[in-house]
Amino acid sequence: MSTRCQRRRSPSSRTTRSATRGISEAWDDDGEEYGEDRLAELVKKNESLSVVELEKLIQSDVETYTKGRPATDNVTVIIVKRL
């Protein structure tokens, strides 16, 4: 069994994150995916947060987006900040 991860880091960013499809493919009531762009924008806007705070924010945002529906795929986020 393989798990696909999306890894993103912009050249000017100090934060790198990897997330499984359970986050990017989480759906809202209209069947729209949470998406990589939304996740990237959330991380970019909140880069000043600690790794723990950022992980909690992502979790909360996905839960709000899906209105608490259970995930249909593996949900994993790894966040690394360069000092």
C-alpha positions as CSV (number, residue, x, y, z in Angstrom):
1,M,0.0,0.0,0.0
2,S,1.4,3.4,-0.9
3,T,0.4,6.8,0.3
4,R,0.9,9.8,-1.9
5,C,2.2,13.0,-0.3
6,Q,2.3,16.5,-1.6
7,R,5.4,18.4,-0.5
8,R,5.5,22.2,-1.0
9,R,8.0,25.0,-0.1
10,S,8.2,28.3,-1.8
11,P,11.8,29.7,-2.4
12,S,11.2,32.6,0.0
13,S,9.5,30.4,2.7
14,R,11.1,29.0,5.8
15,T,8.3,26.4,6.1
16,T,8.1,23.1,4.3
17,R,5.0,20.9,4.6
18,S,3.9,17.6,3.3
19,A,0.3,16.4,3.4
20,T,-1.5,13.3,2.3
21,R,-4.5,13.3,0.0
22,G,-6.8,13.1,3.0
23,I,-6.3,16.8,3.4
24,S,-6.1,18.1,-0.1
25,E,-9.0,15.8,-1.2
26,A,-11.3,16.6,1.7
27,W,-14.7,17.6,0.4
28,D,-17.2,20.3,1.4
29,D,-21.0,20.0,1.1
30,D,-20.9,20.9,-2.6
31,G,-18.3,18.2,-3.4
32,E,-15.5,20.7,-3.8
33,E,-12.0,19.6,-2.7
34,Y,-10.1,21.5,0.0
35,G,-7.2,21.5,-2.5
36,E,-3.5,22.1,-2.5
37,D,-3.9,25.8,-3.3
38,R,-6.0,26.4,-0.2
39,L,-3.6,24.5,2.0
40,A,-0.6,26.4,0.5
41,E,-2.3,29.8,1.1
42,L,-3.2,28.9,4.7
43,V,0.4,27.9,5.5
44,K,1.8,31.0,3.7
45,K,-0.5,33.4,5.6
46,N,0.3,31.8,9.0
47,E,4.0,31.0,8.6
48,S,4.8,33.0,11.8
49,L,3.0,30.4,13.9
50,S,4.9,27.6,15.5
51,V,4.8,24.1,13.9
52,V,2.3,22.9,16.5
53,E,0.1,25.9,16.1
54,L,0.2,25.6,12.3
55,E,-0.7,21.9,12.4
56,K,-3.7,22.6,14.7
57,L,-4.8,25.4,12.4
58,I,-4.7,23.1,9.4
59,Q,-6.6,20.5,11.3
60,S,-9.2,23.0,12.4
61,D,-9.6,24.5,8.9
62,V,-10.1,21.2,7.2
63,E,-12.6,20.2,9.9
64,T,-14.5,23.4,9.4
65,Y,-14.4,23.0,5.6
66,T,-15.8,19.5,5.8
67,K,-18.2,20.3,8.6
68,G,-16.7,17.6,10.7
69,R,-17.3,14.7,8.3
70,P,-14.9,11.8,8.8
71,A,-11.9,11.7,6.4
72,T,-12.2,9.3,3.5
73,D,-8.4,8.9,3.2
74,N,-5.2,9.0,5.3
75,V,-4.8,12.4,7.0
76,T,-1.2,13.3,7.7
77,V,0.7,16.6,7.8
78,I,4.4,17.1,8.4
79,I,5.6,20.6,8.9
80,V,9.3,21.6,9.1
81,K,10.5,25.1,9.8
82,R,14.0,26.3,8.8
83,L,15.7,28.3,11.6
